Amino acid sequence: MSPDPGRTAQLRAEELGARYDAVRARIDEARASASRTDEVRLVVVTKFHPFEDMLALARHGARDLGENRVQEAQAKAERWDALGEDAVRPRLVMIGHIQSKKTGAVARWADEVQSVDSVKVAEGLSRGRLRLGEEVGAREGAAAAERPAPRPLRCLVQLSLDGDTSRGGVAEEGLAEVCASVAGAPGLELGGIMVVPPLEGDAGAHFRRAAEIRERVRARFPSATEFSAGMSGDLDAAIAAGSTCVRVGTAILGPRPIL
Ligand SMILES: *Cc1c(COP(=O)(O)O)cnc(C)c1O
């Protein structure tokens, strides 16, 4: 007898819900250990996993889902659109490297981009967001002067702590320039910074350094309150260092299929 697909889906949904709750509890423990009373946002990283997992997580209460590959993310965004207005559509967060020629597409579906790492990407996202606003306005038949401005796209600038930008991010020397370009770009809003710690060295020390850099960014750009740091393996250290947003994949969804 072949397994009952409805039953299999239900078991998977239960498993995802239990692991999501366990990660939430781990976040709360880390907050308590650090004597923090502010909230820490949880972006569930669903890359490589099927749309049905996203749906199960959203139904369980996940509000932010992260994706790192443009094409996969776009296909999943279309599935959300096809579900219609009743769906509990979460925010779709781009956390992976974006080639500058793909920025227009990302600006269409992303609710937030955490991986802005160049002036070129910021400019492309800005143009894409403005174009989207014009299209929506034209579809609704409003005169150009009466069209509402498009909802700004919240962007975090990704910092590369070791300057090895092959893993994404901008080196510290270039950070202020990219932040300024996001802050000044129409259609974009600078929300803060994101960091993936280098593989070498102590993650806690990396997070503390990133937190200091974030303070300097915030002193200049008051809207830059978000400090996105911490994944399945190191979210506790990141929260101790002041992370306001963790991005967790494996601890909730299990191992990603190897391509
Ligand atoms: C994949 C990914 C994550 C999630 O990593 P896990 O170790 O699976 O929790 C977080 N951040 C970024 C930028 C990623 O690409």
The ligand as an SDF file (V2000), in Angstrom:
LIG
                    3D

 15 15  0  0  0  0  0  0  0  0999 V2000
   20.7560   29.3470    4.3610 C   0  0  0  0  0  0  0  0  0  0  0  0
   20.9330   30.6040    5.1080 C   0  0  0  0  0  0  0  0  0  0  0  0
   20.5600   30.6890    6.4610 C   0  0  0  0  0  0  0  0  0  0  0  0
   20.0210   29.5170    7.2670 C   0  0  0  0  0  0  0  0  0  0  0  0
   21.0580   28.6920    7.6560 O   0  0  0  0  0  0  0  0  0  0  0  0
   20.7910   27.4010    8.6090 P   0  0  0  0  0  0  0  0  0  0  0  0
   22.1460   27.0460    9.0670 O   0  0  0  0  0  0  0  0  0  0  0  0
   20.1650   26.3620    7.7520 O   0  0  0  0  0  0  0  0  0  0  0  0
   19.9170   27.8480    9.7070 O   0  0  0  0  0  0  0  0  0  0  0  0
   20.7020   31.9210    7.0740 C   0  0  0  0  0  0  0  0  0  0  0  0
   21.1840   32.9930    6.4230 N   0  0  0  0  0  0  0  0  0  0  0  0
   21.5530   32.9490    5.1330 C   0  0  0  0  0  0  0  0  0  0  0  0
   22.0800   34.1740    4.4750 C   0  0  0  0  0  0  0  0  0  0  0  0
   21.4480   31.7520    4.4360 C   0  0  0  0  0  0  0  0  0  0  0  0
   21.8150   31.7090    3.1480 O   0  0  0  0  0  0  0  0  0  0  0  0
  1  2  1  0
  2  3  1  0
  2 14  2  0
  3  4  1  0
  3 10  2  0
  4  5  1  0
  5  6  1  0
  6  7  2  0
  6  8  1  0
  6  9  1  0
 10 11  1  0
 11 12  2  0
 12 13  1  0
 12 14  1  0
 14 15  1  0
M  END
$$$$
